[in-house]
Amino acid sequence: MKTQRLGTSRIEISRLAYGCMRISGSWDRTTVDDAVIQRGIEALEAAVDAGYTFFDHADIYGDTACESIYGHALQKHPDWRDRLVVATKCGIRFEDEPNPGQPHRYDFSYEHILTSVEESLQRLRLQTIDLLMLHRPDFLADPAEIAQAFAELRADGKVREFGVSNFRPSLFSAVQSALPFALQVNQVEIHPLRVDCFTDGTLDQCLERGVTPMAWSPLAQGRVGAGQDPKTDAPNREHHLAILAALDQAAAQFGCDRTVIALAWLLRHPAGIVPVVGSAKPENIRNAALATNIEMDRDTWYRILLAARGVKLP
């Protein structure tokens, strides 16, 4: 698989990231048994075999189980520690966690960031996380407090690089202004059913600063993937069908399926979008990797964009 640089760092990553959110098969870690762990390891092995070197986690995925399954995989494949780039996220705290009565909230406090990293390192069985991202914008985010936590984690060798997820450009700038080093990533939702990032300044900022945009849910939870069609009573069904038709036309042109072309459409953007592939099925993981071989022309890209917009360009 082709590679690119992570932001302005020295870290080299695969053009597709493998998203580990589904490798536990559940959001209840008490249901994760040896069979589930083995299936999760097999999904990770399929990704490595297909050329993925960039693996995306979050402390909440699988109620912490996904990071733990990755740790089990590292026990089986210790050479992965030097071959693979591991990212994780922190900052989301669910209702009644850790104590009953606490609300669902976001937490970018110094204490929570440091505690989250320590716990992720233990579950992942790593000494250093390659990329730490703040998961969803904390309305009480204090850039100076975030900077203090990040600087300490970097100085202690626990995190190499830092980024954010789901940040609007203004908050990205506010956090960056407090840091003595560059944020490398903004992970946001981008796919043909959600194209806000092309117009709200997010991708413009990434281009300006050399930040890598990661696209979570690049297939819109499968809604623009191969073999998927909207239900007859689905809202905006006609718009959805027009998008699928544009993707199918391009897929026929390049001799691939709709999944591959939807990913290739994101890869074409000059900001260096890295789609996060989240299937736990080995055959889907391998198929998605074919997107990195597609060299999409400008006309094809714009046909898909026009369908995604649903209105003519101004």
N, C-alpha and C positions, 0 to 999 in steps of 0.2 A: 504494500500500500504506500502511496505517496505520503510525504511528510511535510511539515511546515514548522516554523518557529512559534513558540508560545509567546504571544505579545512581543515585547522587546527583550525578553530573557534569553538565556543561552540554552533553554530546554527545547528539545526537538520532540514533536508529537505527531501522531498519525493524523491524517486529514479527517478521519471520523473518530469520534470518541465512543467508547462502549459504556453505556449507562447501566449501572448496576442496580437500579431501583427494583427490578423484578426478580432478581436471582433468588430471593427468599420465598417467592410465590405467595406471600402474605404480609400483612401489616401487623401481625401478631407473632412476636418472636417465640411465644410458647408453643406454637405449632411447628416450629422448625426442628425436624428430627434428622437422623443420619441420611435418610433417603433424600430429603430436601437439600441438605448440604451437598450431597453428591451431584444432584441435578444442577445446583448452582455452580459447582466447580466445573462441570462439563460445559456449561454456557460460557464461562470464563475461558476455558481451554479452546473452545471454538473461536472465540474472539481473537485470542493470541495467534492461533493457527491461521486466521484470515488476515493477519497483519495489523490489527489494532494494537497500539502501544499506549494509548491514553484512556484511563479508566476513571469514570465519574461516579462519585459516591455522595452521600449526605448522611449525617449522623442519624437522621430520622428514618431513613429508608429501611423498610422491613422492621420498624421499631428497633433499630440498631442491628438487626440480624444480618443485613447485607454486608456491612463492614466486617462482621465476624466470619461470614462465609468466605470473603476474600482472604481473611487471615488464614483460614483453613487451607485455601488454595496455595497460599505462599508457603505453608508448611510442606505441601506436596511438591511445589515448584520453587525452591529457594532462589533459583537463578532469576526469577521474575523481579526480584528486588532491584537488580541493576538494569534490567531490560525495559521495565514498564514505568510509566509516569502515572502517579496516583493523585487524584484530586478528591477533596471532600468539602462539605459545606456544613455550616453551623448557624444557629440563630433562631430557629423555630422551636418554640416550646408549646406543647399541647396542654389542653385543659387537664387539671388535676395532676400536673407534673411539676415537681416531684411530690407535691403534697395536695391532698384533697382541698377543693375550693379555689385553687389557683386558676386564672383564666387562660384561654388560648392567647398567646402573646408572642412577640418577637423580642429577642434579647441580644443586643450587641454590647452588653456591659463587658468591661475588662475581665471581671471574674468569670463570666459565663464563657467567653471566648477561650480563655486559657483552660478552663475545666473541660470544655468540649474537645479541644485538641488532645489533651492528655487521654481522654477516654477513647477517642478515635484511634490514636496511636496504638493503644492496647488492643483494641478490637482488630485493627488491620495488621497487627504484629510488625509494625514498622518503627524505625527510629526517627524518620523524617517524612513529613507529608510534602509532596512536590508543589501542590497548589491548594491553598485554603481559600474558600469563598464564603462571603456572608450571604445567607440564603434568600431572605426576603426583607425588604426595607423596614427597619425598626423605626417607628415614628419618634422614638426618643434617642435616636442615634446621635452620639456625640463624636465627631471626627477626631478630637484630641484623645478621647478615651480609646477609640478603635486603634489609633496610631500607636498609643502606648502598648497595647496588647500585641499588635503586629510586630513592632520593633523588638519586643522582648522575645517573641517566638522565633524571630529570625536570628537574633543574637545567640539564642540557646540552641540553634541548629534543629529546631523542631519543625519549622516550615521554611521552604525555599522561596516560594512566590505566593502572591496574594491576588485575589480578585473579588468580584461581587456577582450577585445573581438577581435578576429582576429589578435592577436599579434604573431609575430615570436619569437622564444625563446630568441634571442639576445636582442630585445627591451624589452621583459618581464624582463630580467635580469637587463637591464639598469635602468628601472623604479624601480624595487625592490631594487636596490642598494641605492637609495636615500630615501627609506622609513624606518622608525623605527619599522614598523609592517608588517606582511606578506600579500601579495596579495593572495586572496583565490580562484580565478577563472580565467581561460582563456576559453572564449566561442568561439568555432571555428566550421567550417563546417566539419562534419564527417558523412559519410554514405557509403554504398558499391560502389557508383559511385565516391567517393572522399576519398581516403585512404592515402593522403599525410601525415597526422598527425602521422601515424604509423612509418614513416621513416624519417621525417624531424626534429625530436628531440622534437616536441611539447609534445607528451604524455610521453616521457622519462623525460622531465623536470617536468611535473606534478607528476610523480611517485617520483622523487627525492625530491621535495619540499612539497609534500602533498597537491598540488593544485588540485582543482576539475575541470576537463574539462567538459564544457557543450557543447553538440552537437546541433548546430542549423541546421535546415533543415535535420533532421535525416532520413527522407524518400525521400530525394532528390526532394523536392517539389512534392511529391507524385509519382515520377517515379519508386520507388521500393515498393510502397504500394500495398495493395490488389486491384486486378481488373485492374491494370494499365499495359499496354504493349506499347512498343515503336512503333512509326509510321513506316510504311514500308520504308519511305525514310529518316528515322532518321540516323544521323551519328553514327558510332560505334554500329549499331543495333545488330550485332551478339554478341558483347561483353555484351551489355545490356541484351540480351535474356539469355546468359549463367549465368549472375548474378541472374536473375529472376528464372531460373531453379534451381539453388542452394538454393535460398530462399524457393521456393515451396517444394523442397525435405525435407528441414528441417521443414517447416510448417506442412507437412504431418506426419513427425516423431513425432512432439509434439502436434498434434491435434489442430492447431490454423491457423490463416491466415498469409499471407505474411507480413502485417504491423506489427503484433505482433512479428514475428521472426526477422524482420529487427531491431526492437528496442531492442529485447533480445540480439542480436548479439553485440550491443554496450554496453549493460549493463554487458556483460561477462568480459570486459577488467578490469584488476586489478587497473587501475587508478581511477576507480569509475566514469566513464563517465555518465553524466546526460543528456539524450536526452530531447530536448525541443519540446513537442508535440504542434502543432500549429493549428489543425483543430478547426473550430468554431461549428462543428456539434456535438451535445451531444452524439449521438451513436458512433461516431468515438473517441471521448474523452474517453468514457467508455471502448471501445474495446482496445485502446492503453494501458490502465492500466493493462491489462492481461499480458503484457510483463514482469512485475516484478515477476510473478510466474514461469517463465521459468528458469530452471537450465541447461544452455547449456553446453554440453560436449566439450572437446578440439577438437575432430575430426570434429564435426559438424561445430564448429567455423572456423577451418582451411579450410574446404571445401568452405565456403562462402568467406573467404579471398582469396583463390586461384582463384575463379571466379572473384572476384573484381579486383585482380591484372592483370588478363589476361595473365600472364606469369608464368612459373614455379618458384618455390623458388630456390635461388642460391645453 
